[in-house]
């Protein structure tokens, strides 16, 4: 999952009961094994992301996604807080067709709930 600076995302998921491991890295780009400097240029297409390994007997994929949407604002294009650039975009990199369906369903649910903004002030529809 990509939701801004991967250190914050990693920290949030390491503390989540049922999550076994959260590993930061880069994904979604065109360069194999890019460096921080390469990704920072915005020309590799990578996002700062976190791979989350979890115990499905303790937490569901949907619960993980709900936490993901609590810890960042997906309505901000290519940024989270002070971090700006395409590497800080919001993205879900799913591992299976069922994960894709769960993510799409949850995004549709969140979009329906955000028509015209929400009570948190984050505003606007999801991209």
MOPAC internal coordinates of N, CA, C and O (Angstrom, degrees):
PM7 1SCF
backbone

  N    0.0000 0     0.00 0     0.00 0    0    0    0
  C    1.4506 1     0.00 0     0.00 0    1    0    0
  C    1.5093 1   108.46 1     0.00 0    2    1    0
  O    1.2310 1   121.22 1   -39.51 1    3    2    1
  N    1.3083 1   115.27 1   140.49 1    3    2    1
  C    1.4590 1   121.73 1   178.54 1    5    3    2
  C    1.5202 1   108.16 1  -118.45 1    6    5    3
  O    1.2310 1   120.71 1   -53.55 1    7    6    5
  N    1.3189 1   116.25 1   126.45 1    7    6    5
  C    1.4673 1   120.43 1  -177.97 1    9    7    6
  C    1.5032 1   111.42 1  -153.32 1   10    9    7
  O    1.2310 1   120.13 1  -131.57 1   11   10    9
  N    1.3170 1   117.36 1    48.43 1   11   10    9
  C    1.4585 1   121.46 1  -177.66 1   13   11   10
  C    1.5158 1   109.96 1   102.53 1   14   13   11
  O    1.2310 1   121.06 1    24.58 1   15   14   13
  N    1.3070 1   115.58 1  -155.42 1   15   14   13
  C    1.4646 1   120.94 1  -179.91 1   17   15   14
  C    1.5314 1   109.57 1   -57.62 1   18   17   15
  O    1.2310 1   120.80 1   -53.84 1   19   18   17
  N    1.3261 1   116.08 1   126.16 1   19   18   17
  C    1.4692 1   118.03 1  -174.05 1   21   19   18
  C    1.5161 1   113.69 1   -66.09 1   22   21   19
  O    1.2310 1   119.39 1   159.05 1   23   22   21
  N    1.3251 1   118.76 1   -20.95 1   23   22   21
  C    1.4752 1   119.17 1  -179.68 1   25   23   22
  C    1.5248 1   110.74 1   -64.54 1   26   25   23
  O    1.2310 1   120.12 1   139.26 1   27   26   25
  N    1.3287 1   117.37 1   -40.74 1   27   26   25
  C    1.4599 1   120.46 1   178.68 1   29   27   26
  C    1.5191 1   112.34 1   -68.55 1   30   29   27
  O    1.2310 1   120.62 1   138.79 1   31   30   29
  N    1.3238 1   116.42 1   -41.21 1   31   30   29
  C    1.4697 1   121.02 1   178.78 1   33   31   30
  C    1.5253 1   109.50 1   -64.74 1   34   33   31
  O    1.2310 1   120.90 1   135.04 1   35   34   33
  N    1.3287 1   115.89 1   -44.96 1   35   34   33
  C    1.4685 1   120.25 1   179.29 1   37   35   34
  C    1.5249 1   110.74 1   -59.05 1   38   37   35
  O    1.2310 1   120.54 1   133.34 1   39   38   37
  N    1.3231 1   116.58 1   -46.66 1   39   38   37
  C    1.4660 1   121.25 1  -179.16 1   41   39   38
  C    1.5274 1   111.15 1   -59.78 1   42   41   39
  O    1.2310 1   120.27 1   135.78 1   43   42   41
  N    1.3217 1   117.09 1   -44.22 1   43   42   41
  C    1.4672 1   120.63 1  -179.56 1   45   43   42
  C    1.5211 1   111.90 1   -61.49 1   46   45   43
  O    1.2310 1   120.32 1   139.94 1   47   46   45
  N    1.3306 1   117.00 1   -40.06 1   47   46   45
  C    1.4628 1   119.57 1  -177.39 1   49   47   46
  C    1.5176 1   112.76 1   -81.54 1   50   49   47
  O    1.2310 1   119.45 1   152.85 1   51   50   49
  N    1.3085 1   118.66 1   -27.15 1   51   50   49
  C    1.4710 1   119.83 1   175.75 1   53   51   50
  C    1.5179 1   111.07 1   -64.31 1   54   53   51
  O    1.2310 1   120.38 1   153.12 1   55   54   53
  N    1.3273 1   116.88 1   -26.88 1   55   54   53
  C    1.4641 1   121.98 1  -178.84 1   57   55   54
  C    1.5222 1   112.79 1   -90.20 1   58   57   55
  O    1.2310 1   119.83 1   175.75 1   59   58   57
  N    1.3222 1   117.93 1    -4.25 1   59   58   57
  C    1.4539 1   121.72 1  -176.04 1   61   59   58
  C    1.5247 1   110.72 1   -82.32 1   62   61   59
  O    1.2310 1   119.96 1   -57.83 1   63   62   61
  N    1.3308 1   117.69 1   122.17 1   63   62   61
  C    1.4645 1   119.89 1   177.56 1   65   63   62
  C    1.5305 1   110.84 1   -57.67 1   66   65   63
  O    1.2310 1   120.47 1   -48.50 1   67   66   65
  N    1.3051 1   116.70 1   131.50 1   67   66   65
  C    1.4543 1   122.60 1  -178.99 1   69   67   66
  C    1.5153 1   113.16 1    99.61 1   70   69   67
  O    1.2310 1   120.57 1   159.54 1   71   70   69
  N    1.3343 1   116.52 1   -20.46 1   71   70   69
  C    1.4609 1   119.89 1   176.26 1   73   71   70
  C    1.5251 1   107.48 1   -81.71 1   74   73   71
  O    1.2310 1   120.68 1   -51.95 1   75   74   73
  N    1.3158 1   116.31 1   128.05 1   75   74   73
  C    1.4668 1   120.73 1  -178.49 1   77   75   74
  C    1.5165 1   111.93 1   -89.86 1   78   77   75
  O    1.2310 1   120.84 1   145.90 1   79   78   77
  N    1.3402 1   116.00 1   -34.10 1   79   78   77
  C    1.4609 1   119.68 1  -174.72 1   81   79   78
  C    1.5227 1   109.34 1  -160.31 1   82   81   79
  O    1.2310 1   120.98 1   -36.38 1   83   82   81
  N    1.3293 1   115.72 1   143.62 1   83   82   81
  C    1.4586 1   121.99 1   173.49 1   85   83   82
  C    1.5285 1   106.43 1  -130.19 1   86   85   83
  O    1.2310 1   120.58 1   -58.03 1   87   86   85
  N    1.3399 1   116.50 1   121.97 1   87   86   85
  C    1.4554 1   121.73 1  -174.13 1   89   87   86
  C    1.5296 1   109.50 1  -121.91 1   90   89   87
  O    1.2310 1   120.55 1   -57.63 1   91   90   89
  N    1.3279 1   116.55 1   122.37 1   91   90   89
  C    1.4624 1   121.60 1   179.89 1   93   91   90
  C    1.5145 1   111.44 1   -81.92 1   94   93   91
  O    1.2310 1   121.64 1   -31.46 1   95   94   93
  N    1.3445 1   114.47 1   148.54 1   95   94   93
  C    1.4560 1   120.80 1   176.57 1   97   95   94
  C    1.5108 1   110.52 1  -177.23 1   98   97   95
  O    1.2310 1   121.03 1    12.35 1   99   98   97
  N    1.3173 1   115.64 1  -167.65 1   99   98   97
  C    1.4617 1   121.88 1   179.87 1  101   99   98
  C    1.5203 1   108.72 1  -117.24 1  102  101   99
  O    1.2310 1   120.63 1   -38.72 1  103  102  101
  N    1.3415 1   116.40 1   141.28 1  103  102  101
  C    1.4589 1   120.41 1   178.47 1  105  103  102
  C    1.5189 1   109.93 1  -150.21 1  106  105  103
  O    1.2310 1   121.49 1   -15.54 1  107  106  105
  N    1.3307 1   114.76 1   164.46 1  107  106  105
  C    1.4485 1   120.51 1   175.19 1  109  107  106
  C    1.5105 1   115.32 1    83.67 1  110  109  107
  O    1.2310 1   119.72 1  -167.72 1  111  110  109
  N    1.3223 1   118.14 1    12.28 1  111  110  109
  C    1.4572 1   120.26 1  -176.85 1  113  111  110
  C    1.5089 1   114.04 1  -114.24 1  114  113  111
  O    1.2310 1   121.53 1     9.48 1  115  114  113
  N    1.3340 1   114.67 1  -170.52 1  115  114  113
  C    1.4622 1   121.09 1  -173.33 1  117  115  114
  C    1.5201 1   114.37 1  -106.42 1  118  117  115
  O    1.2310 1   119.62 1   171.40 1  119  118  117
  N    1.3159 1   118.32 1    -8.60 1  119  118  117
  C    1.4643 1   121.84 1  -177.66 1  121  119  118
  C    1.5223 1   109.00 1  -104.20 1  122  121  119
  O    1.2310 1   120.14 1   -48.05 1  123  122  121
  N    1.3198 1   117.34 1   131.95 1  123  122  121
  C    1.4578 1   121.38 1   177.89 1  125  123  122
  C    1.5238 1   109.66 1   -76.30 1  126  125  123
  O    1.2310 1   120.08 1   -51.13 1  127  126  125
  N    1.3252 1   117.46 1   128.87 1  127  126  125
  C    1.4645 1   123.97 1   178.58 1  129  127  126
  C    1.5315 1   112.45 1    51.88 1  130  129  127
  O    1.2310 1   119.78 1  -120.79 1  131  130  129
  N    1.3329 1   118.02 1    59.21 1  131  130  129
  C    1.4637 1   120.08 1  -177.88 1  133  131  130
  C    1.5233 1   112.32 1   -72.01 1  134  133  131
  O    1.2310 1   121.19 1   -24.91 1  135  134  133
  N    1.3152 1   115.33 1   155.09 1  135  134  133
  C    1.4651 1   121.32 1   174.82 1  137  135  134
  C    1.5323 1   109.11 1   -88.67 1  138  137  135
  O    1.2310 1   120.99 1   -14.13 1  139  138  137
  N    1.3157 1   115.72 1   165.87 1  139  138  137
  C    1.4629 1   121.30 1   175.30 1  141  139  138
  C    1.5259 1   109.94 1   -56.17 1  142  141  139
  O    1.2310 1   120.57 1   136.69 1  143  142  141
  N    1.3104 1   116.51 1   -43.31 1  143  142  141
  C    1.4589 1   121.29 1  -178.25 1  145  143  142
  C    1.5252 1   111.02 1   -61.95 1  146  145  143
  O    1.2310 1   120.12 1   138.16 1  147  146  145
  N    1.3395 1   117.38 1   -41.84 1  147  146  145
  C    1.4642 1   120.66 1   179.02 1  149  147  146
  C    1.5257 1   111.30 1   -64.64 1  150  149  147
  O    1.2310 1   120.51 1   133.80 1  151  150  149
  N    1.3276 1   116.64 1   -46.20 1  151  150  149
  C    1.4622 1   120.96 1  -178.89 1  153  151  150
  C    1.5241 1   110.42 1   -64.55 1  154  153  151
  O    1.2310 1   120.22 1   142.10 1  155  154  153
  N    1.3131 1   117.18 1   -37.90 1  155  154  153
  C    1.4691 1   122.02 1  -178.31 1  157  155  154
  C    1.5169 1   113.25 1   -62.82 1  158  157  155
  O    1.2310 1   119.84 1   157.98 1  159  158  157
  N    1.3219 1   117.92 1   -22.02 1  159  158  157
  C    1.4604 1   119.72 1   178.18 1  161  159  158
  C    1.5195 1   111.67 1   -70.62 1  162  161  159
  O    1.2310 1   120.29 1   158.73 1  163  162  161
  N    1.3429 1   117.05 1   -21.27 1  163  162  161
  C    1.4520 1   121.90 1  -176.92 1  165  163  162
  C    1.5201 1   113.38 1    80.56 1  166  165  163
  O    1.2310 1   120.31 1  -175.43 1  167  166  165
  N    1.3237 1   117.01 1     4.57 1  167  166  165
  C    1.4653 1   119.78 1  -176.19 1  169  167  166
  C    1.5305 1   113.74 1   -97.18 1  170  169  167
  O    1.2310 1   119.17 1   173.02 1  171  170  169
  N    1.3244 1   119.20 1    -6.98 1  171  170  169
  C    1.4608 1   119.98 1  -178.80 1  173  171  170
  C    1.5282 1   112.46 1   -89.74 1  174  173  171
  O    1.2310 1   120.27 1   162.31 1  175  174  173
  N    1.3283 1   117.08 1   -17.69 1  175  174  173
  C    1.4610 1   120.82 1  -179.17 1  177  175  174
  C    1.5149 1   114.72 1    83.34 1  178  177  175
  O    1.2310 1   120.01 1  -176.42 1  179  178  177
  N    1.3325 1   117.59 1     3.58 1  179  178  177
  C    1.4641 1   120.99 1  -178.71 1  181  179  178
  C    1.5263 1   112.22 1   -78.15 1  182  181  179
  O    1.2310 1   121.48 1   -23.03 1  183  182  181
  N    1.3091 1   114.77 1   156.97 1  183  182  181
  C    1.4589 1   122.94 1   170.51 1  185  183  182
  C    1.5202 1   107.55 1  -116.84 1  186  185  183
  O    1.2310 1   120.98 1   -34.52 1  187  186  185
  N    1.3302 1   115.73 1   145.48 1  187  186  185
  C    1.4649 1   119.47 1   169.55 1  189  187  186
  C    1.5247 1   105.27 1   -72.49 1  190  189  187
  O    1.2310 1   120.30 1   -56.66 1  191  190  189
  N    1.3134 1   117.02 1   123.34 1  191  190  189
  C    1.4603 1   120.73 1  -173.82 1  193  191  190
  C    1.5183 1   111.52 1  -139.98 1  194  193  191
  O    1.2310 1   121.40 1   -12.61 1  195  194  193
  N    1.3137 1   114.92 1   167.39 1  195  194  193
  C    1.4650 1   121.83 1  -179.68 1  197  195  194
  C    1.5245 1   108.91 1  -130.62 1  198  197  195
  O    1.2310 1   121.27 1   -53.71 1  199  198  197
  N    1.3218 1   115.17 1   126.29 1  199  198  197
  C    1.4594 1   122.10 1   172.90 1  201  199  198
  C    1.5201 1   106.99 1   -85.85 1  202  201  199
  O    1.2310 1   120.67 1   -53.91 1  203  202  201
  N    1.3255 1   116.33 1   126.09 1  203  202  201
  C    1.4656 1   120.51 1  -177.78 1  205  203  202
  C    1.5166 1   108.74 1  -113.63 1  206  205  203
  O    1.2310 1   121.64 1   -59.04 1  207  206  205
  N    1.3105 1   114.46 1   120.96 1  207  206  205
  C    1.4686 1   120.62 1   173.37 1  209  207  206
  C    1.5248 1   106.23 1  -102.55 1  210  209  207
  O    1.2310 1   121.08 1   -47.18 1  211  210  209
  N    1.3334 1   115.54 1   132.82 1  211  210  209
  C    1.4592 1   119.02 1  -174.26 1  213  211  210
  C    1.5196 1   111.41 1  -142.24 1  214  213  211
  O    1.2310 1   121.69 1   -15.85 1  215  214  213
  N    1.3231 1   114.37 1   164.15 1  215  214  213
  C    1.4546 1   121.97 1   178.44 1  217  215  214
  C    1.5308 1   107.78 1   -98.63 1  218  217  215
  O    1.2310 1   119.81 1   -73.50 1  219  218  217
  N    1.3435 1   117.98 1   106.50 1  219  218  217
  C    1.4654 1   119.86 1  -176.70 1  221  219  218
  C    1.5314 1   114.16 1   -65.11 1  222  221  219
  O    1.2310 1   120.03 1   167.90 1  223  222  221
  N    1.3254 1   117.55 1   -12.10 1  223  222  221
  C    1.4692 1   118.92 1   175.46 1  225  223  222
  C    1.5359 1   110.52 1   -81.10 1  226  225  223
  O    1.2310 1   120.35 1   168.55 1  227  226  225
  N    1.3487 1   116.94 1   -11.45 1  227  226  225
  C    1.4671 1   121.31 1  -179.04 1  229  227  226
  C    1.5265 1   113.49 1  -113.12 1  230  229  227
  O    1.2310 1   120.41 1   154.46 1  231  230  229
  N    1.3271 1   116.82 1   -25.54 1  231  230  229
  C    1.4567 1   120.63 1  -178.99 1  233  231  230
  C    1.5277 1   108.26 1  -153.50 1  234  233  231
  O    1.2310 1   121.10 1   -37.45 1  235  234  233
  N    1.3273 1   115.51 1   142.55 1  235  234  233
  C    1.4659 1   119.38 1  -179.24 1  237  235  234
  C    1.5300 1   110.28 1   -92.26 1  238  237  235
  O    1.2310 1   121.32 1   -18.09 1  239  238  237
  N    1.3039 1   115.08 1   161.91 1  239  238  237
  C    1.4612 1   121.02 1   175.77 1  241  239  238
  C    1.5295 1   109.83 1   -60.59 1  242  241  239
  O    1.2310 1   120.54 1   139.86 1  243  242  241
  N    1.3220 1   116.57 1   -40.14 1  243  242  241
  C    1.4706 1   119.50 1   178.03 1  245  243  242
  C    1.5211 1   111.28 1   -61.78 1  246  245  243
  O    1.2310 1   119.56 1   139.94 1  247  246  245
  N    1.3214 1   118.44 1   -40.06 1  247  246  245
  C    1.4702 1   120.82 1   177.80 1  249  247  246
  C    1.5327 1   110.73 1   -63.48 1  250  249  247
  O    1.2310 1   120.72 1   141.95 1  251  250  249
  N    1.3175 1   116.22 1   -38.05 1  251  250  249
  C    1.4694 1   120.39 1   176.85 1  253  251  250
  C    1.5218 1   109.97 1   -63.65 1  254  253  251
  O    1.2310 1   120.52 1   135.18 1  255  254  253
  N    1.3175 1   116.61 1   -44.82 1  255  254  253
  C    1.4678 1   119.86 1   178.21 1  257  255  254
  C    1.5189 1   111.97 1   -63.21 1  258  257  255
  O    1.2310 1   120.21 1   139.66 1  259  258  257
  N    1.3110 1   117.21 1   -40.34 1  259  258  257
  C    1.4710 1   119.39 1   178.25 1  261  259  258
  C    1.5302 1   110.38 1   -61.24 1  262  261  259
  O    1.2310 1   120.40 1   139.40 1  263  262  261
  N    1.3084 1   116.84 1   -40.60 1  263  262  261
  C    1.4683 1   120.08 1   176.81 1  265  263  262
  C    1.5298 1   110.43 1   -63.78 1  266  265  263
  O    1.2310 1   120.48 1   139.08 1  267  266  265
  N    1.3290 1   116.68 1   -40.92 1  267  266  265
  C    1.4582 1   122.06 1   177.79 1  269  267  266
  C    1.5288 1   110.67 1   -55.39 1  270  269  267
  O    1.2310 1   120.41 1   134.78 1  271  270  269
  N    1.3286 1   116.82 1   -45.22 1  271  270  269
  C    1.4611 1   119.87 1  -179.24 1  273  271  270
  C    1.5281 1   112.53 1   -74.33 1  274  273  271
  O    1.2310 1   119.65 1   162.94 1  275  274  273
  N    1.3133 1   118.28 1   -17.06 1  275  274  273
  C    1.4694 1   121.36 1   175.24 1  277  275  274
  C    1.5218 1   111.97 1   -79.05 1  278  277  275
  O    1.2310 1   120.04 1   151.03 1  279  278  277
  N    1.3398 1   117.54 1   -28.97 1  279  278  277
  C    1.4688 1   119.71 1  -171.58 1  281  279  278
  C    1.5235 1   113.95 1   -94.84 1  282  281  279
  O    1.2310 1   120.00 1   176.46 1  283  282  281
  N    1.3282 1   117.60 1    -3.54 1  283  282  281
  C    1.4630 1   118.86 1   177.35 1  285  283  282
  C    1.5259 1   109.65 1  -149.43 1  286  285  283
  O    1.2310 1   121.10 1   -10.59 1  287  286  285
  N    1.3223 1   115.50 1   169.41 1  287  286  285
  C    1.4598 1   121.53 1  -179.18 1  289  287  286
  C    1.5238 1   109.26 1  -110.45 1  290  289  287
  O    1.2310 1   119.91 1   -80.05 1  291  290  289
  N    1.3244 1   117.77 1    99.95 1  291  290  289
  C    1.4622 1   120.54 1  -177.07 1  293  291  290
  C    1.5266 1   113.61 1   -70.21 1  294  293  291
  O    1.2310 1   119.76 1   172.79 1  295  294  293
  N    1.3329 1   118.07 1    -7.21 1  295  294  293
  C    1.4621 1   120.24 1   179.11 1  297  295  294
  C    1.5293 1   112.18 1   -82.09 1  298  297  295
  O    1.2310 1   119.81 1   169.42 1  299  298  297
  N    1.3298 1   117.97 1   -10.58 1  299  298  297
  C    1.4647 1   120.86 1   176.99 1  301  299  298
  C    1.5238 1   108.63 1   -85.63 1  302  301  299
  O    1.2310 1   120.46 1   -59.54 1  303  302  301
  N    1.3132 1   116.73 1   120.46 1  303  302  301
  C    1.4568 1   121.04 1  -178.02 1  305  303  302
  C    1.5237 1   110.74 1   -79.89 1  306  305  303
  O    1.2310 1   120.75 1   -58.21 1  307  306  305
  N    1.3337 1   116.17 1   121.79 1  307  306  305
  C    1.4727 1   122.92 1   175.21 1  309  307  306
  C    1.5255 1   113.68 1    54.02 1  310  309  307
  O    1.2310 1   121.30 1  -137.19 1  311  310  309
  N    1.3275 1   115.12 1    42.81 1  311  310  309
  C    1.4664 1   119.34 1   176.05 1  313  311  310
  C    1.5212 1   110.28 1  -169.72 1  314  313  311
  O    1.2310 1   121.55 1   -21.48 1  315  314  313
  N    1.3252 1   114.63 1   158.52 1  315  314  313
  C    1.4560 1   123.06 1   168.07 1  317  315  314
  C    1.5128 1   105.23 1  -147.43 1  318  317  315
  O    1.2310 1   120.36 1   -62.24 1  319  318  317
  N    1.3174 1   116.92 1   117.76 1  319  318  317
  C    1.4597 1   120.61 1  -177.88 1  321  319  318
  C    1.5148 1   110.93 1    55.56 1  322  321  319
  O    1.2310 1   120.36 1    51.34 1  323  322  321
  N    1.3461 1   116.91 1  -128.66 1  323  322  321
  C    1.4648 1   119.54 1  -177.40 1  325  323  322
  C    1.5334 1   114.11 1   -79.60 1  326  325  323
  O    1.2310 1   119.94 1   171.76 1  327  326  325
  N    1.3228 1   117.71 1    -8.24 1  327  326  325
  C    1.4697 1   121.30 1  -178.07 1  329  327  326
  C    1.5277 1   109.30 1   -86.81 1  330  329  327
  O    1.2310 1   120.97 1   -58.58 1  331  330  329
  N    1.3346 1   115.75 1   121.42 1  331  330  329
  C    1.4615 1   121.18 1  -176.54 1  333  331  330
  C    1.5233 1   109.80 1  -125.84 1  334  333  331
  O    1.2310 1   120.47 1   -44.72 1  335  334  333
  N    1.3111 1   116.71 1   135.28 1  335  334  333
  C    1.4578 1   123.02 1   178.35 1  337  335  334
  C    1.5107 1   109.57 1   143.64 1  338  337  335
  O    1.2310 1   120.53 1   -22.89 1  339  338  337
  N    1.3296 1   116.59 1   157.11 1  339  338  337
  C    1.4645 1   120.08 1  -177.24 1  341  339  338
  C    1.5230 1   112.72 1   -61.57 1  342  341  339
  O    1.2310 1   119.96 1   157.24 1  343  342  341
  N    1.3427 1   117.68 1   -22.76 1  343  342  341
  C    1.4672 1   120.18 1   178.88 1  345  343  342
  C    1.5314 1   111.88 1   -69.13 1  346  345  343
  O    1.2310 1   120.14 1   167.57 1  347  346  345
  N    1.3456 1   117.34 1   -12.43 1  347  346  345
  C    1.4668 1   121.46 1  -179.83 1  349  347  346
  C    1.5297 1   112.13 1  -102.86 1  350  349  347
  O    1.2310 1   120.26 1  -164.03 1  351  350  349
  N    1.3340 1   117.11 1    15.97 1  351  350  349
  C    1.4588 1   120.63 1  -178.78 1  353  351  350
  C    1.5264 1   111.58 1   -68.00 1  354  353  351
  O    1.2310 1   121.49 1   -16.20 1  355  354  353
  N    1.3049 1   114.75 1   163.80 1  355  354  353
  C    1.4551 1   122.05 1   176.08 1  357  355  354
  C    1.5250 1   108.66 1   -92.03 1  358  357  355
  O    1.2310 1   120.44 1   -52.62 1  359  358  357
  N    1.3242 1   116.76 1   127.38 1  359  358  357
  C    1.4673 1   120.71 1   179.62 1  361  359  358
  C    1.5171 1   110.03 1  -157.13 1  362  361  359
  O    1.2310 1   121.87 1   -29.88 1  363  362  361
  N    1.3206 1   114.03 1   150.12 1  363  362  361
  C    1.4611 1   120.82 1   173.71 1  365  363  362
  C    1.5209 1   106.88 1  -116.30 1  366  365  363
  O    1.2310 1   120.50 1   -57.74 1  367  366  365
  N    1.3137 1   116.65 1   122.26 1  367  366  365
  C    1.4582 1   122.51 1   176.57 1  369  367  366
  C    1.5210 1   106.03 1  -106.66 1  370  369  367
  O    1.2310 1   120.54 1   -80.84 1  371  370  369
  N    1.3150 1   116.57 1    99.16 1  371  370  369
  C    1.4614 1   122.05 1  -174.04 1  373  371  370
  C    1.5300 1   110.56 1   -84.34 1  374  373  371
  O    1.2310 1   121.36 1   -20.83 1  375  374  373
  N    1.3291 1   115.01 1   159.17 1  375  374  373
  C    1.4663 1   121.21 1  -176.58 1  377  375  374
  C    1.5225 1   113.38 1  -104.81 1  378  377  375
  O    1.2310 1   120.14 1   172.33 1  379  378  377
  N    1.3322 1   117.33 1    -7.67 1  379  378  377
  C    1.4696 1   119.70 1  -178.34 1  381  379  378
  C    1.5172 1   109.85 1  -156.07 1  382  381  379
  O    1.2310 1   121.23 1   -13.49 1  383  382  381
  N    1.3045 1   115.25 1   166.51 1  383  382  381
  C    1.4587 1   120.60 1   176.55 1  385  383  382
  C    1.5201 1   112.38 1   -61.71 1  386  385  383
  O    1.2310 1   120.56 1   142.61 1  387  386  385
  N    1.3191 1   116.54 1   -37.39 1  387  386  385
  C    1.4700 1   119.29 1   179.88 1  389  387  386
  C    1.5278 1   110.68 1   -68.02 1  390  389  387
  O    1.2310 1   120.15 1   142.05 1  391  390  389
  N    1.3348 1   117.32 1   -37.95 1  391  390  389
  C    1.4654 1   119.44 1   176.08 1  393  391  390
  C    1.5311 1   110.69 1   -64.07 1  394  393  391
  O    1.2310 1   120.39 1   141.02 1  395  394  393
  N    1.3224 1   116.85 1   -38.98 1  395  394  393
  C    1.4684 1   121.15 1   177.76 1  397  395  394
  C    1.5249 1   110.06 1   -60.05 1  398  397  395
  O    1.2310 1   120.25 1   133.65 1  399  398  397
  N    1.3384 1   117.14 1   -46.35 1  399  398  397
  C    1.4575 1   121.10 1  -179.49 1  401  399  398
  C    1.5228 1   112.17 1   -62.94 1  402  401  399
  O    1.2310 1   120.47 1   138.76 1  403  402  401
  N    1.3169 1   116.72 1   -41.24 1  403  402  401
  C    1.4644 1   120.98 1   178.56 1  405  403  402
  C    1.5224 1   109.70 1   -63.68 1  406  405  403
  O    1.2310 1   120.18 1   135.86 1  407  406  405
  N    1.3304 1   117.27 1   -44.14 1  407  406  405
  C    1.4659 1   121.38 1   179.53 1  409  407  406
  C    1.5245 1   110.64 1   -62.92 1  410  409  407
  O    1.2310 1   120.15 1   133.87 1  411  410  409
  N    1.3269 1   117.32 1   -46.13 1  411  410  409
  C    1.4663 1   120.61 1  -179.87 1  413  411  410
  C    1.5323 1   111.21 1   -61.87 1  414  413  411
  O    1.2310 1   120.39 1   138.53 1  415  414  413
  N    1.3292 1   116.85 1   -41.47 1  415  414  413
  C    1.4630 1   120.85 1   178.86 1  417  415  414
  C    1.5333 1   110.29 1   -62.45 1  418  417  415
  O    1.2310 1   120.27 1   134.35 1  419  418  417
  N    1.3119 1   117.09 1   -45.65 1  419  418  417
  C    1.4598 1   120.41 1  -178.66 1  421  419  418
  C    1.5320 1   110.65 1   -66.24 1  422  421  419
  O    1.2310 1   119.80 1   138.64 1  423  422  421
  N    1.3084 1   117.98 1   -41.36 1  423  422  421
  C    1.4692 1   120.97 1   177.98 1  425  423  422
  C    1.5333 1   109.66 1   -61.30 1  426  425  423
  O    1.2310 1   119.84 1   136.43 1  427  426  425
  N    1.3187 1   117.91 1   -43.57 1  427  426  425
  C    1.4681 1   121.12 1   177.39 1  429  427  426
  C    1.5273 1   110.40 1   -60.34 1  430  429  427
  O    1.2310 1   120.74 1   138.08 1  431  430  429
  N    1.3281 1   116.18 1   -41.92 1  431  430  429
  C    1.4659 1   120.99 1   179.11 1  433  431  430
  C    1.5302 1   110.26 1   -62.76 1  434  433  431
  O    1.2310 1   120.49 1   135.56 1  435  434  433
  N    1.3250 1   116.67 1   -44.44 1  435  434  433
  C    1.4644 1   120.53 1  -179.47 1  437  435  434
  C    1.5275 1   111.58 1   -67.70 1  438  437  435
  O    1.2310 1   120.30 1   140.58 1  439  438  437
  N    1.3153 1   117.03 1   -39.42 1  439  438  437
  C    1.4698 1   120.33 1   176.99 1  441  439  438
  C    1.5247 1   110.48 1   -59.85 1  442  441  439
  O    1.2310 1   120.42 1   135.73 1  443  442  441
  N    1.3224 1   116.80 1   -44.27 1  443  442  441
  C    1.4655 1   121.10 1  -179.33 1  445  443  442
  C    1.5276 1   110.52 1   -62.24 1  446  445  443
  O    1.2310 1   120.31 1   143.70 1  447  446  445
  N    1.3293 1   117.02 1   -36.30 1  447  446  445
  C    1.4546 1   121.30 1  -179.89 1  449  447  446
  C    1.5155 1   114.37 1   -77.78 1  450  449  447
  O    1.2310 1   120.00 1   165.26 1  451  450  449
  N    1.3303 1   117.60 1   -14.74 1  451  450  449
  C    1.4659 1   121.47 1  -177.20 1  453  451  450
  C    1.5242 1   113.73 1  -104.87 1  454  453  451
  O    1.2310 1   119.90 1  -167.73 1  455  454  453
  N    1.3059 1   117.80 1    12.27 1  455  454  453
  C    1.4636 1   119.43 1  -179.64 1  457  455  454
  C    1.5209 1   108.96 1   -55.02 1  458  457  455
  O    1.2310 1   121.28 1   -67.59 1  459  458  457
  N    1.3379 1   115.16 1   112.41 1  459  458  457
  C    1.4595 1   120.42 1   179.31 1  461  459  458
  C    1.5111 1   114.56 1    81.37 1  462  461  459
  O    1.2310 1   118.95 1  -169.21 1  463  462  461
  N    1.3185 1   119.61 1    10.79 1  463  462  461
  C    1.4605 1   121.36 1   179.07 1  465  463  462
  C    1.5147 1   110.78 1   106.51 1  466  465  463
  O    1.2310 1   121.27 1    -9.08 1  467  466  465
  N    1.3070 1   115.18 1   170.92 1  467  466  465
  C    1.4685 1   119.14 1  -179.63 1  469  467  466
  C    1.5217 1   110.32 1  -133.80 1  470  469  467
  O    1.2310 1   120.71 1    -2.83 1  471  470  469
  N    1.2989 1   116.24 1   177.17 1  471  470  469
  C    1.4694 1   122.27 1  -175.26 1  473  471  470
  C    1.5303 1   112.79 1   -69.03 1  474  473  471
  O    1.2310 1   119.59 1   163.70 1  475  474  473
  N    1.3197 1   118.38 1   -16.30 1  475  474  473
  C    1.4692 1   119.57 1  -178.87 1  477  475  474
  C    1.5169 1   111.94 1   -80.32 1  478  477  475
  O    1.2310 1   120.09 1   167.13 1  479  478  477
  N    1.3424 1   117.42 1   -12.87 1  479  478  477
  C    1.4529 1   120.19 1  -177.63 1  481  479  478
  C    1.5195 1   112.99 1    84.81 1  482  481  479
  O    1.2310 1   120.60 1  -177.41 1  483  482  481
  N    1.3238 1   116.46 1     2.59 1  483  482  481
  C    1.4620 1   118.77 1   179.75 1  485  483  482
  C    1.5251 1   110.60 1   -72.09 1  486  485  483
  O    1.2310 1   120.82 1   154.03 1  487  486  485
  N    1.3146 1   116.03 1   -25.97 1  487  486  485
  C    1.4481 1   121.80 1   171.76 1  489  487  486
  C    1.5021 1   116.74 1    69.10 1  490  489  487
  O    1.2310 1   121.92 1   -13.78 1  491  490  489
  N    1.3039 1   113.94 1   166.22 1  491  490  489
  C    1.4416 1   124.73 1   167.43 1  493  491  490
  C    1.5038 1   118.90 1    57.34 1  494  493  491
  O    1.2310 1   121.41 1   -16.65 1  495  494  493
  N    1.3127 1   114.91 1   163.35 1  495  494  493
  C    1.4622 1   121.03 1   179.94 1  497  495  494
  C    1.5201 1   111.78 1   -76.76 1  498  497  495
  O    1.2310 1   121.21 1   -21.69 1  499  498  497
  N    1.3056 1   115.29 1   158.31 1  499  498  497
  C    1.4614 1   120.51 1   175.71 1  501  499  498
  C    1.5078 1   108.72 1   -71.97 1  502  501  499
  O    1.2310 1   120.75 1   -32.35 1  503  502  501
  N    1.3481 1   116.18 1   147.65 1  503  502  501
  C    1.4684 1   118.98 1   179.23 1  505  503  502
  C    1.5079 1   112.54 1   -65.18 1  506  505  503
  O    1.2310 1   120.10 1   180.00 1  507  506  505

